[in-house]
Amino acid sequence: MMRQIATFISVIALALATSPVLAQPLNLPEQALNNIPVCPGPAGRDFTRCHARVVTDGHGQPQISSLPAGYGPAQFHGAYNLPQSASTNQTIAIVDAYDHPNIKSDLDKYDSTFGLPLFPNCSSTVTTNCFKKVDQRGGTSYPQVNSGWALEIALDVEIAHGICPNCKLLLVEADSSSYSNLMTAIDRAVALGANVVSNSYGSSEFPDETSLDNHFNVAGVAFTFSSGDNGYGPEYPAASKYVTAVGGTTLKINSNNTYNNESVWSGTGSGCSSFESKPAWQTDPNCANRTIADVSADANPNTGAAVYDSVRNQGRSGWFQVGGTSLASPIVAGVYALSGNTSGSANRSPYSSLGNSSNLHDVTSGSNGSCSGSYLCTAYPGYDGPTGLGTPNGTGAF
C-alpha cells in the first residue's frame, strides 16, 4: 500500500512539473509592494534609462520565486478584452539597450509555463510565428550584457508575445542606452519590416529633441513609448508627436480574469511638452504643446507582470514581478499588432472615431502629482494626462 501511495504521489508531482501553468487570478496584498528601478541612474540629452520597476523583498533586493508572481497573459487578455491572435501577419519589434544572452530560452520558459506556442528562431523561409534577435546593425555582434536592461528585455519580449502569441518578434539590441545607438536600432527595426516598435525608455526633455523625431515619422508603423516612472513631468521620446505615449495604471481584475477597475498609477509620467508642437488631433485646453499621454495600460508594480529572467540581477534569477510604464508600452504595442491596422499615422487612431467609449476603458480616479492644469496630473472623465484617452477594451481603438 505504501508503495502504491508513493507511486501515486510521484505521478502527481510529475504532472505538476510538466504541465503548463495557466495564469490564475492573483490575490495581491492590499499594502503597496516595495519596488526599485531596474535601470537607475541619470538620463538626459545623451543617455536614457529604462522604465521598469521590480518588486523587492524585505532586504531591498529583487524578489524572486520559483513560480510566476504577477499577472500573466490570461489576466491581460481577459481584462483588456483582447483576441487570442492577430488576423494578419504582424511583426512587433522590441528596441532595447545592451544584450540579453539567454532571451530565447527565457521566452521558451515563459511560453511553456503559460501554455503559449513555442517560437522557433526565424529563418529566411519563416515570415511569422518566430523570434529573431539582431544588433543595431542587423547582425549578431551583440553588445555587452547589462543585468538591469536584461530584465527590461525579458519584460518587453515576454509581454509582447503574451499579448500577441502569433506575431513575429524582432529584438533589436542597441550598443548602449545612448540616443544615438537607440535611434540606429529603431531605424534597423523599421528596415527589417516591423509593423509596431515598442520602446520602454526615455529621459527628461532637452531643447533639440525634435531633431530626433524623424526616426518615428514613418507612415504605417506604430511606435509606442513609455511615459516615465517619476510621476508628473514630461519625458522624451514619449513627448514626440509621432509616437503613442503610453501612461500607467493600477489594474484590478475579477476572479474570472475580467476587468474590474483601473486608477492612475502614481508613478506614471505625464505633462505638457516644452518643445514639441501640438498635433492636430489633440484638443485639450491647458497645454499649447504636445500633451502626454495618449493611452495607458497596467504599470503599477503591485499589479505587475510575471517575468522570467535567467540573467542574474543582484545575484538573483528566476521569476520576477515587474511593473513601470515599461510594462504598459509592450501591452499597447501588442494591442496595435492584434488590431492588424497600423496604416497612416497609427498614433492618431485612438483620437479618431475608433477611440470611442466602447473601445477604451476611461480611467477617472487617481493622480501622479500636483500641477496647474489639473487634468494634466489627475484623472477625469474623458481625456487626462496620466492615462490619456484610457486603456484598451478590445482592439477597436487601435
Residue pairs with C-beta under 8 A, 6 or more apart in sequence:
20 112
20 113
20 114
20 115
21 67
21 68
21 72
21 113
21 114
21 115
22 74
22 114
22 115
23 68
23 71
23 72
23 73
23 74
23 75
23 114
23 257
23 306
24 74
25 75
25 253
25 254
25 255
25 256
25 257
26 70
26 71
26 75
26 253
26 303
28 302
28 303
29 302
32 302
33 55
33 56
33 301
33 302
33 321
34 55
34 56
34 57
34 60
35 53
35 54
35 55
35 56
35 301
35 302
35 323
36 53
36 54
36 56
36 60
36 62
37 49
37 52
37 53
37 229
37 324
38 50
38 52
38 53
38 54
38 148
38 149
38 151
38 152
38 313
38 322
38 324
38 326
39 49
39 50
39 51
39 52
39 148
39 149
39 152
39 177
39 201
40 49
40 148
41 49
42 49
43 49
43 177
43 202
43 203
43 204
44 203
44 204
44 206
45 179
45 203
45 206
45 208
46 178
46 179
46 180
47 176
47 177
47 178
47 179
47 203
48 97
48 177
48 178
48 179
48 182
48 201
48 202
48 203
49 177
49 201
49 202
49 203
50 96
50 97
50 148
50 149
50 152
50 177
50 200
50 201
50 326
51 200
51 201
51 202
51 226
51 227
51 228
51 229
51 324
51 325
51 326
51 329
52 151
52 152
52 155
52 200
52 322
52 323
52 324
52 326
52 327
53 229
53 267
53 301
53 304
53 322
53 323
53 324
53 326
54 62
54 63
54 151
54 301
54 313
54 320
54 321
54 322
55 62
55 63
55 69
55 70
55 301
55 302
55 304
55 320
55 321
55 322
55 323
56 62
56 63
57 63
61 314
61 315
61 316
62 151
62 313
62 314
62 316
62 320
63 69
63 320
63 321
64 316
64 317
64 318
64 319
64 320
65 318
65 319
66 318
66 319
67 319
68 113
68 114
68 306
68 308
68 319
69 306
69 319
69 320
69 321
70 303
70 304
70 305
70 306
70 307
70 320
70 321
70 322
71 251
71 253
71 298
71 303
71 304
71 305
71 306
72 114
72 162
72 305
72 306
73 114
73 116
73 162
73 163
73 165
74 114
74 257
75 253
75 257
76 82
76 159
76 162
76 163
76 298
76 305
76 331
77 84
77 163
77 257
78 253
78 256
78 257
78 258
78 259
79 251
79 253
79 257
79 258
79 259
79 260
79 298
80 259
80 297
80 331
80 335
80 361
80 391
80 392
80 393
80 394
81 259
81 392
81 393
81 394
82 163
82 334
82 335
82 338
82 392
82 394
82 395
83 338
83 394
83 395
84 165
85 164
85 165
85 166
85 338
86 164
86 166
86 167
86 337
86 338
86 339
86 340
87 340
88 340
89 127
89 128
89 168
90 128
90 164
90 167
90 168
90 195
90 196
90 337
90 338
90 340
91 128
91 167
91 168
91 169
91 170
91 192
91 193
91 194
91 195
91 196
91 337
92 160
92 164
92 167
92 168
92 169
92 170
92 194
92 195
92 196
92 197
92 198
92 330
92 333
92 334
92 337
93 169
93 170
93 171
93 172
93 189
93 190
93 192
93 194
93 196
93 197
93 198
94 153
94 156
94 157
94 160
94 169
94 170
94 171
94 172
94 198
94 330
95 172
95 174
95 182
95 185
95 186
95 189
95 197
95 198
95 199
96 149
96 152
96 153
96 156
96 171
96 172
96 173
96 174
96 200
96 201
97 143
97 146
97 149
97 173
97 174
97 175
97 176
97 177
97 181
97 182
97 201
98 143
98 144
98 145
98 146
98 149
98 150
98 153
98 173
98 174
98 176
98 177
99 142
99 143
99 144
99 145
99 146
99 150
99 173
100 106
100 145
100 149
100 150
100 153
100 154
100 171
100 173
100 309
100 311
101 142
101 145
101 311
102 310
102 311
103 133
103 150
103 153
103 154
103 157
103 171
104 119
104 121
104 131
104 133
105 310
106 154
106 157
106 158
106 308
106 309
106 310
107 119
107 131
107 157
107 158
107 161
107 169
108 118
108 119
109 308
109 310
110 116
110 158
110 161
110 162
110 307
110 308
111 117
111 118
111 119
111 161
112 118
113 308
114 162
116 161
116 162
116 165
117 129
117 165
117 166
119 129
119 130
119 131
119 161
119 169
120 126
120 129
120 130
120 131
121 130
121 131
121 132
122 130
122 131
122 132
122 168
123 130
127 168
128 166
128 167
128 168
129 166
129 168
130 168
130 169
131 157
131 168
131 169
131 171
132 168
132 169
132 170
132 171
132 192
133 142
133 170
133 171
133 173
134 140
134 170
134 171
134 172
134 173
134 188
134 192
135 141
135 142
135 143
135 172
135 173
135 175
136 172
136 173
136 174
136 175
136 181
136 184
136 185
136 188
137 184
137 188
138 188
138 191
138 192
142 173
143 173
143 174
143 175
143 176
145 311
147 311
147 312
147 313
147 314
148 313
149 177
150 309
150 311
150 313
151 307
151 309
151 311
151 313
151 320
151 322
152 200
152 201
152 326
153 171
153 173
154 307
154 308
154 309
154 311
155 200
155 305
155 307
155 322
155 326
155 327
155 330
156 198
156 200
156 326
156 329
156 330
157 169
157 171
158 305
158 307
158 308
159 305
159 307
159 327
159 330
159 331
159 334
160 167
160 169
160 198
160 330
160 333
160 334
160 337
161 167
161 169
162 334
163 330
163 331
163 333
163 334
163 335
163 337
163 338
164 334
164 337
164 338
167 334
167 337
167 338
170 189
170 192
170 193
170 194
172 185
172 186
172 188
172 189
172 192
173 185
174 181
174 182
174 184
174 185
175 181
177 201
179 203
179 212
182 199
182 201
183 212
183 215
186 197
186 199
186 215
186 216
186 223
187 215
189 197
190 197
190 218
190 221
194 221
195 220
195 221
195 222
195 336
195 337
195 342
196 221
196 222
196 223
196 224
196 333
196 334
196 336
196 337
196 342
197 221
197 222
197 223
197 224
197 333
198 224
198 329
198 330
198 333
199 223
199 224
199 225
199 226
199 237
199 243
199 329
200 225
200 226
200 324
200 325
200 326
200 329
200 330
201 226
201 326
202 225
202 226
202 227
202 228
202 235
202 236
202 237
202 238
202 269
203 235
203 236
204 233
204 235
204 236
205 234
205 235
205 236
205 239
205 273
205 274
205 275
206 236
206 275
207 275
209 236
209 237
209 239
209 240
209 275
209 276
210 240
210 275
210 276
212 236
212 237
212 240
213 240
213 241
213 242
213 276
216 223
216 237
216 240
216 242
216 243
217 242
218 242
219 343
219 344
219 345
220 342
220 343
220 344
220 346
221 342
221 346
222 244
222 333
222 336
222 342
222 346
222 347
222 398
223 242
223 243
223 244
223 346
223 347
224 243
224 244
224 246
224 329
224 330
224 332
224 333
224 336
225 237
225 238
225 240
225 243
225 244
225 245
225 246
225 329
226 238
226 246
226 248
226 269
226 324
226 325
226 326
226 328
226 329
227 235
227 238
227 245
227 246
227 247
227 248
227 268
227 269
227 270
227 292
227 293
227 325
227 328
228 235
228 238
228 268
228 269
228 325
229 248
229 267
229 268
229 269
229 299
229 324
229 325
229 326
230 267
230 269
231 266
231 267
231 268
231 269
231 368
231 369
232 269
232 270
232 271
232 368
232 369
232 370
232 371
232 376
232 377
232 385
232 386
233 269
233 270
233 271
233 369
234 269
234 270
234 271
234 272
234 273
234 274
234 292
235 269
235 292
237 243
238 245
238 246
238 269
238 292
238 293
239 245
239 273
239 275
239 276
239 290
239 292
240 276
240 290
241 276
241 277
241 278
241 279
241 290
241 347
242 345
242 347
243 347
244 294
244 295
244 332
244 336
244 346
244 347
244 350
245 292
245 293
245 294
245 388
246 293
246 294
246 295
246 296
246 297
246 325
246 328
246 329
246 331
246 332
246 388
247 264
247 268
247 269
247 270
247 292
247 293
247 295
247 296
247 299
247 325
247 328
247 385
247 386
247 387
247 388
248 264
248 265
248 267
248 268
248 296
248 297
248 298
248 299
248 300
248 323
248 324
248 325
248 327
248 328
248 386
249 262
249 263
249 264
249 265
249 268
249 296
249 297
249 298
249 299
249 300
249 328
249 363
249 366
249 387
249 391
250 262
250 263
250 264
250 265
250 298
250 299
250 300
250 302
250 303
250 366
251 262
251 297
251 298
251 300
251 303
251 391
252 260
252 261
252 262
252 303
253 259
253 260
254 260
259 361
259 393
262 298
262 361
262 363
262 387
262 391
263 363
263 365
263 366
263 379
264 363
264 365
264 366
264 367
264 368
264 378
264 379
264 386
264 387
265 299
265 300
265 323
265 366
265 368
265 386
266 366
266 367
266 368
266 369
267 299
267 300
267 324
267 325
267 368
268 293
268 296
268 299
268 325
268 328
268 368
268 386
268 387
269 292
269 293
269 325
269 368
270 291
270 292
270 293
270 368
270 376
270 377
270 384
270 385
270 386
271 287
271 291
271 292
271 371
271 376
271 377
271 385
272 286
272 287
272 288
272 289
272 290
272 291
272 292
272 373
272 376
272 385
273 287
273 289
273 290
273 291
273 292
274 289
275 289
276 289
276 290
277 289
277 290
278 287
278 288
278 289
278 290
278 291
279 290
279 348
281 348
281 351
281 352
282 290
282 291
282 351
284 291
284 375
284 383
285 373
286 372
286 373
286 375
286 376
287 373
287 376
291 376
291 385
292 385
293 385
293 386
293 387
293 388
294 347
294 350
294 351
294 388
294 389
295 332
295 350
295 360
295 387
295 388
295 389
295 390
295 391
295 392
295 397
296 328
296 363
296 386
296 387
296 388
296 390
296 391
297 327
297 328
297 331
297 332
297 391
297 392
298 304
298 305
298 323
298 327
298 328
298 331
298 391
299 323
299 324
299 325
299 326
299 327
299 328
300 323
301 321
301 322
301 323
301 324
302 323
303 323
304 321
304 322
304 323
304 324
304 327
305 321
305 322
305 323
305 327
306 319
306 320
306 321
307 319
307 320
307 321
307 322
308 318
308 319
308 320
309 317
309 318
309 320
310 317
310 318
311 317
313 320
331 392
332 392
332 398
335 392
335 395
335 398
336 342
336 346
336 398
338 395
338 398
339 395
339 396
339 398
341 349
341 398
346 398
349 355
349 397
349 398
350 360
350 388
350 389
350 397
350 398
351 389
354 396
354 397
354 398
355 389
355 390
355 397
356 396
356 397
358 393
358 396
359 392
359 393
359 394
359 396
359 397
360 389
360 390
360 391
360 392
360 393
360 397
361 390
361 391
361 392
361 393
362 381
362 382
362 389
362 390
363 379
363 384
363 386
363 387
363 390
363 391
364 379
364 380
364 381
365 379
366 378
366 379
366 386
367 377
367 378
367 379
367 386
368 377
368 385
368 386
369 377
370 377
371 377
371 378
371 385
374 380
375 383
375 384
375 385
376 384
376 385
377 385
377 386
378 384
378 386
379 386
379 387
382 389
383 389
389 397
392 398
